[in-house]
Amino acid sequence: EVVRRLVGSDSSRIIIAGAPGVGKTTFVQHVKAVLSEQGFAVASEFCRIPHGLSAASLGVEMLRSILRSLRTTLSRGRLETIPGFKEAKRLVEDTERTAWQGSATIMGTGASAGAGKRTDRSAYRPSQFHDTLARLAAGAQSEGTRGIVIHLNNVENLESDPQEAALMLRDARDYFLVPGLHLILGASESLFHSVISIHAQVRSIFPPPMRLGPLGFDSVLEILDKRVRHLRIDAGMEAVLPVTPELVRETFDLFHGDLRGMLQALEDACIVALATVRPEPLSAGEARSVLAPLYLGHLRESLSDTEIGHLVALHGLGLDEFRQADVVKPLGLSQPRVSTLFGALERGQAIFPVRTSGRSQYYAIAGRARLALDGWRR
């Protein structure tokens, strides 16, 4: 469906939304591989959303990503002759040089740089980046490419300041409408509502997100089986699975579709099995005894004992999903304190947003936090 939407337009914006760790980046990387085979210019790397949220800083990152994409498609001699190439290279190099000089000045004087809003050391106007983007995209198509695909990632830089991010996207709106340019954005469930939909100018050009749901348990087992077969030195050799099916099932249930977190937990647990000579797979009980203190230590690095205590109480409510309003009375906290608590828990990766319904954001307790709570109770 993503490929069909992109191929059917001369300029597209597609949002792939999903919970943290569900596989958005891996999915988009596969889509990009398919599009590359169909004649699109695609870079394996993604375009980073800049920390300095401004239209000019985003323009630099998009130009840099496009140049990387074209280098995978066109020879150096052809690339250097297409319209817009020299301007794009100059804009990127000049902006990088300006940023480096600013950093050197700060270090030389002993001054410190604060995290000011709308940081932009570029001497160029957004319209110059737009014009160069348009010339570069047109030049690439004149050389036979079907279009250029940009993969925008690390959206946490947008979500850290939604109001500022919304202004940046509004200012950069024309970048996304360049013919021959296609944007794929991997985002959380809440990004569309918290950032993109704030300004009508931005909302009108971005379609509703396409949601990537979590893999089912059978698919996860298939992934693990393929991984074990891939790691065998001899395809005909017998292999002992490092974990029991019960451990896989329990970990799958704990992580609520967070495939990245689940695989990391299994890997952390298997370190214990690698340190022994016994061939038996690691059991669920053995894994919990290792992971609980390990993840509790991580949790204590980012949360206070009071916040962990509230997390224990939150877990004790037995809710698969919850809103802030659902836990105000059970936790005995005011709405502002619950809001502050949720912010701390989310930054500490103890809870994560799972879906948005209307204006309500629903959360769930992360799998690593659930394992850590075993160590807290002990």
N, C-alpha and C positions, 0 to 999 in steps of 0.2 A: 504493500500500500504506500509506503514512503517513497519507493522508487517510482511508482506510477504517478504520484502527485508531483514529484520533482521533474520527471521527464516531460510531463504534460504542460509545462509552463516555461516561459523564457526567463522568469525570475520567481523564486519561491522562498518562503519562510516556513520551516517545519519545526515544531517543538516536540521533543520526545520527553515526556514526563514520567516520573516514577520515584519510588522510595529510594533512599540511599542504599547503595550496594546491590540493587536489583539487577544491574547489568546494562545500564544505559550506554555507557561509553563503549563497552564491548559490542553492543548491538549496532551503534552508529559506525564503529570501525568496520563492521561487516557490510553495512549498507554502502560505505565509501568504497570498499573493494569491488562491490558489484557495479557501482557507477563508474569506477575507473575502467573496468572492462568494456563499458558501453561508450567510452570516448570522452568522459568528463575529466577535467584536470582536478586531481585530488591529492592532497598531501596526507601522509600517514599521521603527522602531528596535528594537534588541534590548535585553533586560534585562542589565545588566552585573553580573557576579559581583564583589562588593566586595573591595577589598584587605584590609579588616579582616574576617577570616573569622569571622563570628558569625551566629547565627540571626537576631538583631535586625537586623543590617546587611543581610542578605539579604531580610528581610521588608520593609524600607524600599524596597529596589530593586524588589521584586515589586509593591508597592503603586504605586510611581511608574510602572512599566510598564503596570499595569492602567489607571491613570487616563489615560495616553496612549492606550491602546487604546480606551477608552470614549469619549474625545473625538472619535475618528474615526467613531464609530457613532451616538452620541446627541447631541442638541442640548444647549447649555449649560443651558437651563432644565430639561430632563429629567434630565440628569446630576446636577445639584445636589440633586435631590429623592430620588434612590434611596437606600435604606438603606446605610449604610457609607461614603457619600461624604465627609461632614463629618469622620468619624473618620479616614478614610484621609488626607485632606488635612492634618489636624492632626498626625498621626503623622509624615508626611513633612516638614512645615514645622518641627516642633519638633526633629526629629532633625538636620535641616540647620542649624538655628540653634545647636543644642548643639555641632555639629562646628565651625561657624564661630567660635563663642566660644572653643572650645578652641584653635583655630589662632591666634586673635588673642592669647590669653593667652600662648601659647608665644612668639610673635613679640615681644610686648611685654616679656617678661622676659628675652629673649635665650636662653631655654632651647632645647634641641633635643629633638625627639621621635624615639625609637627605633622600630624596626619590631617592636614587641611582639606577642606572640601573642594571638589572640582580642580584638583591639581593638574596643571597643564603647562609644561615647559616649552611646548612647541610654539614656534613663531608663525605657524601657518594657520589659516582659517579653515573651518570645516569644509567650506565649498571647494577648497583646493584639493582636499582628500577625495571628495565626491567626484570631481572632474577627472582626477587621476584614476580612480577606481573604474569609472565608466570607460575611459580610453583603454585601460588595460584589459578589461573584460571584452570590449569590442575587438581589440587587437588579437586576443587569444582565439576568439571565434573565427577571425579572418584566417588564422593559421590552421583551422580545421577542428579545434576542440568544440565539443557540444556545449560547454559551459564550465564554470568554475564552482566548485563546492567548498564552502567554508564550514568547518565544524567548530562552533563556539562551545567552550567548556569552562571549567572552574567557576560556575555561576555563584559560588559563595561570595564573590566580590560584589555581585549585584544584590544578594540577599542581606548583606551586612548593613546596607543603608538603602532601603527600598525607595524612599523619596528621591534621594540623589540619583539612584540608578534609573528611575523613571524619567528624570530630567535628561540624563545622558542619552537614553534611548530616543527620547523625543527630538533632541538636537541632532542625533545621528540617523534619523528616520530615512532620509534620502539615500544613505549608503545601502540600505537593504532593498531598495527598489531599482538598483542598477540592472539593466537587461544583461542576461548571461551570467548573473551571479545568484547562487543558491545557498541559503543559510540553513544549517541544521543545528538546533540548540538543544543540548541535553540539560534538563532542568528538574528541579524538585516539583512535587505536586502543587506547591503553593506559589511558585514564581509567577505564573500567569496572573493570579488574582492580586498578589502583593506588589508587583512591579509593572507588568506589561499592560494591564487593564486600567491603570490609573489615568493615563492620558489618552483621549480619543484618537489623537494622531498616531499613536503607537498601536493601540488596540485594533484599529481599522485595518492594519496591514498584516497582523499576525492571526492566523486561524487558531481555533481552540486546540489545546495540546492533544497529541496522540499518546494515550497512556500505555506504558509498558508494564504489564502485570508480572508478578513473581512467577518463577518456574515452579512446576509441581514436583512432588517428591520423586516420582518415577524419572523425570528429566534430570534431577540432581543425581540420582543413582547412576544414570547413563553417563553423565559427565565424569563422575568419579571412576567408573569402570573404564572409560576411555583413557583417563589420566593414568591409571595403573597399567593398562596395556601399553601405553606410549612409553612409560618409564622402564619397561622390561628390557634387559640387555639382550636376551634371547627370546624371540617370540614364542618358542615352544616350551619355555621353562615354566615350572610351577611357581606361583606367587602367592604369598600369604598377605591377605588384605591387612593393612595396619590398624583398622578400626572395625568394631563389630557393627552389624546392621542396626542394632539397638542404639548405639552411640550416634550414628548418622541420623536416625529418626529423631532422637531427642534433641540433637543440635539443630536440625531443620525446624522443629517446632519452636525452639527458643528464639530463633532469629527472624521469624515472620517474613520470610522472603528476602532477607538481606544475604544474598549469596556470597558476597565478598566477605562479610563478617563471619559467616558460617565456615567457609573454607579456611579462613585465617585461624579460627578457633580449633578446627580439626588439625591444622598444621602445628599450632602451638602445643596441642595435646600429644601429637605424634613424636615430638622431640623426646618425650619420656620413653616411648617405645624404642626409639633409636638408640637410647643409652643403655639398653638391656640386651641380653643374649637370647631371651626367650622368644619363640616364634609366635606366641599367641597374640591375636589382635587386642587392641586397647579397648577396655570395657567402658561403659558410661560412667560407672562409679569411679574408676581410676582417673578418667578424664576430668570429672568434676573436682576431685581432690587436688588436681594440679591447677586447673583453670580458675577455681574460685579465689584462692589467695593471689594469683597473678593478676587477675582483672580487678580485684579489690584494691591492690596497690596502685593500679592505673587510675582507678576512680578517686582514690584519696589524693592523688596528685592534682586533680582538677576540681574537687568538691570538698566543702567543709563537712565535718561530722554532722552538723545540723542539717545540711542539705541531703546528706546520705540518709539521715533518719527520716526526712520527709519522703525520700525515694522509697525507703522500706515501707512506709505507711501507704504510699501510692501503689506499690506492688501488692500490698495486702488487700487492696480493694477488689482485686481479681478482675479488672476491666481489660479486655483485649485492646480497646481503643477508648480514648477519653479526650474531652475538651477541658479547657481551663475551668469553665463554668461547672463542669461535672464534679470537680474535686474541691471546690471552695469550702463547702460545709463539711464533707468528710475529713478534710485535713485541718479544719478549724482555723483557716487563714483567710485574710481579706483578699479581695480580688487583686489589688495591686501587688500584694506579697506573692500570690500564686503566679502572677505574670512574671515577677522577678525570678521566682523559683524555676519556672519553666525555661526562662532564658538561660539560667545557670546550668540546668540539667541538659539542655540541648547543646550548649557549648562544650559541656563535658562528655558529650556523646552517650548520655545515659537514656535519653528519650529522643525520638525522631518523628517528624511529621509523616503521616501515612496517607492522608487524603484531605480534601477540602469539600465541604458541603455548604453551599450558599456562602455566608460570611464566616462560617465556623471551620476552624482548623482542628483536625483530630490527630492525636499523637499515640505512640505506643512505646513501651519500655524496650530498649535495645537489648539484644541477646547477651552481649558482654556484661551489661549491667545486671541482668537476671542471674548470670553466673556469679558475678561479684557479690550479690546479696547472699549467696550461700556462705561465702567466706565471712561476711559481716555478721550473720547469725551465729556462726561458730565462735 
